[in-house]
Amino acid sequence: MGKERKRHVQQDLPFKQRGGPRKGAGRPPKGSRSSERHKEREELAPNSILLVTLRADSEVGNLRRAAGYHAVRRGLYAIIENCEHFRIAHVSIQSNHIHLIVEADSSKDLAKGIQGFCISTAKHLNASIIDASGERRRGRVFSDRYHANLLGGPRQVRNALAYVLGNWRRHGEDRRDPARKIDPYSSGVVFAGWLELEDAVEVGRWFLDRIPRGYIPLSVAFPRTWLLRVGWKKSGKPISVYGVPGPKRDVLRR
């Protein structure tokens, strides 16, 4: 009789567990600020108004220059032509970030509209950046996810307008040209709601600042919502060109 064959028992291999909540998990931050958390964005009702912030990669340099301005201007053209359910009503370009006040009919429209704006702006900005080897820059310009806050009510929308259009004073950019009242790197040039503009119109002036030769204003969409057109004025607080906005948490306070 033959010897009984030895049976081997399969042992468990101690695989390292991955995923799940743990210290240090998630996308690493870009620069000194953390990126927007990758959580599911809430569904939006039609004609929602949002304050959106886009942070640029440090490699692209200062956005407040001719190349940055015209890249954003062309990015706005792309949105106006191709996005029916997403509208950029106001914009402000700062050195390393961009503020937008937008209207969106759904979360999908918001994501699609922001993506289209970022792609078009990045394409034109990269075309203007030539590295030491003489090659054109490639890659993303806005490395982190966009940050969006839903706005509601006249007071909150009014504060958001003052924050975006007066953001250059918050960052001290107005000190570069003390004679200028309105940020030329914003849609404030074509904003009709300034307190000081009411007095200027009475004496036959339609602009608060002298328009430089060759200057092309940023093309923004005319808002469809009542709040962005006239409703924000119900807050009782006019917006002055000399106002210095506070922190964003004051904007979001209802």
FIMINU-695389 format. One record per residue (C-alpha): residue number from 0; residue in three letters; z, y, x. Coordinates in Angstrom, 3 decimals. Each point is the difference from the previous one (the first is absolute). Layout:
<recs>
NUM | ALA | Z | Y | X
...
</recs>
This chain:
<recs>
0 | MET | 0.000 | 0.000 | 0.000
1 | GLY | -1.045 | 3.348 | 1.417
2 | LYS | 2.385 | 2.767 | 0.882
3 | GLU | 0.487 | 2.603 | -2.754
4 | ARG | -1.829 | 3.240 | 0.777
5 | LYS | 2.211 | 3.018 | 0.637
6 | ARG | -0.359 | 2.728 | -2.623
7 | HIS | -0.018 | 3.637 | 1.161
8 | VAL | 1.573 | 2.686 | -2.146
9 | GLN | -1.809 | 3.331 | -0.125
10 | GLN | 2.333 | 2.757 | 1.140
11 | ASP | -0.012 | 3.498 | -1.451
12 | LEU | -1.365 | 2.699 | 2.282
13 | PRO | 2.111 | 3.192 | 0.063
14 | PHE | -2.686 | 2.548 | -0.869
15 | LYS | 1.051 | 3.631 | 0.308
16 | GLN | 0.125 | 1.645 | -3.386
17 | ARG | -2.220 | 3.094 | -0.455
18 | GLY | -0.140 | 2.645 | -2.649
19 | GLY | 2.646 | 1.144 | -2.409
20 | PRO | 2.447 | 2.878 | 0.380
21 | ARG | 1.365 | 0.329 | 3.512
22 | LYS | 0.896 | 2.651 | 2.545
23 | GLY | -3.049 | 1.601 | 1.589
24 | ALA | -2.444 | -1.431 | -2.534
25 | GLY | -2.990 | 1.905 | -1.279
26 | ARG | -2.622 | 2.271 | 1.457
27 | PRO | 1.149 | 1.879 | 3.111
28 | PRO | 0.191 | 3.804 | -0.308
29 | LYS | -2.697 | 2.224 | 1.424
30 | GLY | 1.572 | 2.720 | 2.124
31 | SER | 3.354 | 1.502 | -0.872
32 | ARG | -0.346 | -0.588 | -3.766
33 | SER | 0.055 | -3.302 | -1.835
34 | SER | -3.048 | -1.079 | -1.934
35 | GLU | -0.026 | -0.184 | -3.782
36 | ARG | 1.577 | -3.236 | -1.236
37 | HIS | -2.451 | -2.687 | -1.137
38 | LYS | 1.283 | -0.306 | -3.525
39 | GLU | -2.025 | -0.227 | -3.169
40 | ARG | -0.763 | 3.470 | -1.306
41 | GLU | 0.934 | 0.743 | -3.585
42 | GLU | -2.750 | 0.141 | -2.602
43 | LEU | -1.070 | 3.524 | -0.912
44 | ALA | -0.794 | 1.480 | -3.386
45 | PRO | -3.306 | 1.866 | -0.450
46 | ASN | 0.011 | 3.548 | 1.403
47 | SER | 3.029 | -0.599 | 2.226
48 | ILE | 0.785 | 2.751 | 2.540
49 | LEU | 1.182 | -1.008 | 3.475
50 | LEU | 1.002 | 1.599 | 3.279
51 | VAL | -1.612 | -2.049 | 2.791
52 | THR | 0.689 | 0.196 | 3.744
53 | LEU | -2.314 | -1.467 | 2.647
54 | ARG | 1.191 | -0.216 | 3.621
55 | ALA | -2.568 | -0.011 | 2.791
56 | ASP | 0.088 | -2.083 | 3.167
57 | SER | 1.178 | 1.999 | 3.025
58 | GLU | -3.196 | -0.906 | 1.895
59 | VAL | -2.166 | 2.205 | -2.231
60 | GLY | 1.807 | 3.164 | 1.092
61 | ASN | 0.688 | 3.135 | -2.012
62 | LEU | -1.642 | 0.001 | -3.435
63 | ARG | 0.250 | 3.798 | -0.244
64 | ARG | -3.200 | 0.651 | 1.900
65 | ALA | -3.654 | 0.318 | -0.962
66 | ALA | -0.752 | -3.732 | 0.330
67 | GLY | 2.988 | -0.986 | -2.141
68 | TYR | -0.751 | 2.620 | -2.627
69 | HIS | -3.652 | -0.962 | -0.420
70 | ALA | 0.811 | -3.723 | -0.003
71 | VAL | 2.395 | 0.556 | -2.920
72 | ARG | -2.539 | 2.266 | -1.716
73 | ARG | -2.626 | -2.751 | 0.137
74 | GLY | 2.560 | -2.562 | -1.145
75 | LEU | 0.616 | 2.139 | -3.076
76 | TYR | -3.744 | 0.065 | -0.720
77 | ALA | -0.076 | -3.800 | -0.036
78 | ILE | 2.781 | -0.131 | -2.614
79 | ILE | -1.518 | 2.633 | -2.268
80 | GLU | -3.336 | -1.846 | -0.023
81 | ASN | 1.233 | -3.580 | -0.396
82 | CYS | 3.398 | -0.116 | -1.756
83 | GLU | 0.003 | 0.742 | -3.713
84 | HIS | 3.589 | -1.102 | -0.662
85 | PHE | 1.612 | 1.479 | 3.124
86 | ARG | 0.109 | 3.704 | 0.820
87 | ILE | 1.409 | 1.943 | 2.971
88 | ALA | 1.104 | 3.323 | -1.477
89 | HIS | 1.811 | 1.496 | 3.017
90 | VAL | 0.112 | -0.719 | 3.720
91 | SER | 1.866 | 1.222 | 3.081
92 | ILE | -0.876 | -1.001 | 3.589
93 | GLN | 2.866 | 0.061 | 2.501
94 | SER | -0.015 | -0.971 | 3.682
95 | ASN | 0.633 | -3.732 | -0.509
96 | HIS | -0.031 | -0.537 | -3.760
97 | ILE | -1.761 | 0.981 | -3.208
98 | HIS | 1.547 | 0.789 | -3.378
99 | LEU | -1.961 | -0.577 | -3.204
100 | ILE | 0.712 | 0.639 | -3.661
101 | VAL | -2.131 | -2.423 | -1.969
102 | GLU | -0.703 | -1.212 | -3.515
103 | ALA | -0.618 | -3.715 | -0.535
104 | ASP | -0.660 | -2.069 | -3.114
105 | SER | 1.498 | -3.229 | 1.389
106 | SER | 1.561 | -1.510 | 3.125
107 | LYS | -3.348 | -1.588 | 0.843
108 | ASP | -1.763 | 3.372 | -0.268
109 | LEU | 2.646 | 1.591 | 2.226
110 | ALA | -0.356 | -2.664 | 2.703
111 | LYS | -3.798 | 0.081 | -0.149
112 | GLY | -0.099 | 3.805 | 0.142
113 | ILE | 2.394 | 0.298 | 2.948
114 | GLN | -1.857 | -2.745 | 1.843
115 | GLY | -3.337 | 1.747 | -0.518
116 | PHE | 1.384 | 3.340 | 1.175
117 | CYS | 1.592 | -1.564 | 3.115
118 | ILE | -3.133 | -1.938 | 0.969
119 | SER | -2.303 | 3.007 | -0.347
120 | THR | 2.400 | 2.360 | 1.794
121 | ALA | 0.585 | -2.509 | 2.824
122 | LYS | -3.732 | -0.561 | 0.476
123 | HIS | -0.719 | 3.688 | 0.450
124 | LEU | 3.091 | 0.644 | 2.130
125 | ASN | -0.733 | -2.925 | 2.336
126 | ALA | -3.542 | 1.302 | 0.413
127 | SER | 1.442 | 3.192 | 1.524
128 | ILE | 2.326 | -1.752 | 2.498
129 | ILE | -1.540 | -1.099 | 3.299
130 | ASP | 2.241 | -1.820 | 2.499
131 | ALA | -0.001 | 0.265 | 3.816
132 | SER | -2.744 | -2.620 | 0.318
133 | GLY | -2.280 | 1.974 | -2.286
134 | GLU | 0.343 | -2.453 | -2.875
135 | ARG | 0.592 | 1.052 | -3.581
136 | ARG | 3.438 | -0.889 | -1.364
137 | ARG | 0.157 | -2.906 | -2.424
138 | GLY | 2.717 | -1.434 | -2.184
139 | ARG | 2.410 | 1.220 | -2.601
140 | VAL | 1.180 | 3.592 | -0.243
141 | PHE | 2.703 | -0.492 | -2.638
142 | SER | 1.923 | -2.983 | 1.373
143 | ASP | 2.826 | -0.194 | -2.541
144 | ARG | -0.125 | -0.529 | -3.737
145 | TYR | -0.098 | 3.151 | -2.068
146 | HIS | 3.210 | 1.232 | -1.603
147 | ALA | -0.289 | 0.960 | -3.687
148 | ASN | 2.540 | 1.572 | -2.359
149 | LEU | -0.613 | 0.238 | -3.737
150 | LEU | 0.478 | 3.503 | -1.421
151 | GLY | 0.977 | 0.917 | -3.534
152 | GLY | 1.044 | 3.185 | -1.801
153 | PRO | -0.864 | 3.656 | 0.694
154 | ARG | 2.791 | 0.556 | 2.524
155 | GLN | -0.863 | -2.993 | 2.176
156 | VAL | -3.727 | 0.756 | -0.002
157 | ARG | 0.651 | 3.664 | 0.793
158 | ASN | 2.235 | -0.949 | 2.928
159 | ALA | -2.622 | -2.413 | 1.298
160 | LEU | -2.645 | 2.744 | -0.076
161 | ALA | 2.282 | 2.366 | 1.907
162 | TYR | 0.857 | -2.757 | 2.489
163 | VAL | -3.617 | -0.975 | 0.755
164 | LEU | -1.558 | 3.466 | 0.084
165 | GLY | 2.925 | 1.519 | 1.932
166 | ASN | 0.492 | -2.919 | 2.381
167 | TRP | -1.410 | 1.943 | 2.956
168 | ARG | 2.931 | 2.432 | -0.245
169 | ARG | 2.439 | -2.894 | -0.039
170 | HIS | -1.488 | -1.217 | 3.300
171 | GLY | -0.251 | 3.480 | 1.524
172 | GLU | -3.804 | 0.018 | 0.124
173 | ASP | -0.073 | 3.430 | -1.681
174 | ARG | 1.425 | 1.565 | 3.178
175 | ARG | -3.315 | -0.658 | 1.766
176 | ASP | -1.672 | 2.626 | -2.191
177 | PRO | 2.638 | 2.273 | -1.626
178 | ALA | -2.638 | 2.152 | -1.725
179 | ARG | -1.275 | -2.944 | -2.054
180 | LYS | 1.709 | -0.591 | -3.369
181 | ILE | -1.525 | -3.351 | -1.011
182 | ASP | -0.453 | -3.136 | 2.088
183 | PRO | -3.744 | -0.308 | 0.790
184 | TYR | 0.531 | -3.756 | 0.536
185 | SER | 0.875 | -0.463 | -3.667
186 | SER | -1.434 | 0.402 | -3.481
187 | GLY | 2.292 | 3.013 | -0.422
188 | VAL | -3.014 | 2.190 | 0.808
189 | VAL | -1.490 | -0.864 | -3.404
190 | PHE | 3.300 | -0.350 | -1.897
191 | ALA | 0.120 | 2.450 | -2.925
192 | GLY | 3.726 | -0.276 | -0.717
193 | TRP | 1.480 | 2.187 | 2.753
194 | LEU | 2.459 | 2.628 | -1.171
195 | GLU | -1.540 | 2.652 | 2.267
196 | LEU | -3.509 | -0.708 | -1.269
197 | GLU | 0.850 | 1.422 | -3.435
198 | ASP | 0.656 | 3.435 | 1.502
199 | ALA | -3.088 | -0.240 | 2.227
200 | VAL | -2.304 | -0.735 | -2.942
201 | GLU | 1.255 | 3.100 | -1.804
202 | VAL | -1.375 | 2.168 | 2.803
203 | GLY | -3.274 | -1.924 | 0.257
204 | ARG | 0.818 | -2.408 | 2.848
205 | TRP | -0.723 | -3.691 | -0.515
206 | PHE | 1.284 | -1.343 | 3.333
207 | LEU | 3.332 | 0.608 | 1.720
208 | ASP | -1.406 | -0.653 | 3.488
209 | ARG | -3.194 | 1.088 | 1.666
210 | ILE | -2.396 | -2.955 | 0.031
211 | PRO | -1.277 | -0.604 | 3.568
212 | ARG | -3.758 | -0.113 | 0.549
213 | GLY | -1.272 | -3.576 | -0.353
214 | TYR | 3.199 | -1.306 | -1.609
215 | ILE | -0.605 | -2.804 | -2.533
216 | PRO | 2.947 | -0.573 | -2.375
217 | LEU | 1.211 | -3.527 | -0.668
218 | SER | -1.653 | -1.398 | -3.118
219 | VAL | 2.647 | -1.333 | -2.360
220 | ALA | -0.383 | -1.309 | -3.540
221 | PHE | 0.876 | 2.110 | -3.003
222 | PRO | 3.101 | -1.655 | -1.532
223 | ARG | -0.305 | -1.575 | -3.427
224 | THR | 3.696 | -0.266 | -0.801
225 | TRP | 1.771 | 2.760 | -1.873
226 | LEU | 2.878 | -0.064 | 2.505
227 | LEU | -2.195 | 0.744 | 3.005
228 | ARG | -2.163 | 2.565 | -1.787
229 | VAL | 2.600 | 2.177 | -1.740
230 | GLY | 3.035 | -2.101 | -0.882
231 | TRP | 1.740 | 0.557 | 3.365
232 | LYS | 0.339 | 3.688 | -0.900
233 | LYS | 2.455 | -0.975 | -2.766
234 | SER | 2.614 | -0.553 | 2.712
235 | GLY | 0.496 | 3.779 | 0.046
236 | LYS | -0.279 | 0.271 | 3.793
237 | PRO | -3.202 | 1.538 | 1.407
238 | ILE | -1.356 | -1.145 | 3.374
239 | SER | -0.049 | 2.642 | 2.737
240 | VAL | -2.231 | -0.156 | 3.067
241 | TYR | 3.081 | 0.928 | 2.059
242 | GLY | 2.182 | -2.849 | -1.283
243 | VAL | 1.326 | -2.554 | 2.494
244 | PRO | 0.403 | -3.388 | -1.730
245 | GLY | 3.076 | -2.139 | 0.461
246 | PRO | 0.091 | -3.742 | 0.740
247 | LYS | -1.959 | -2.490 | -2.092
248 | ARG | 3.160 | -1.234 | -1.738
249 | ASP | 0.217 | 3.421 | -1.696
250 | VAL | -3.553 | -0.457 | -1.281
251 | LEU | 0.807 | -3.338 | -1.581
252 | ARG | 3.171 | 1.225 | -1.691
253 | ARG | -0.515 | 0.194 | -3.762
</recs>
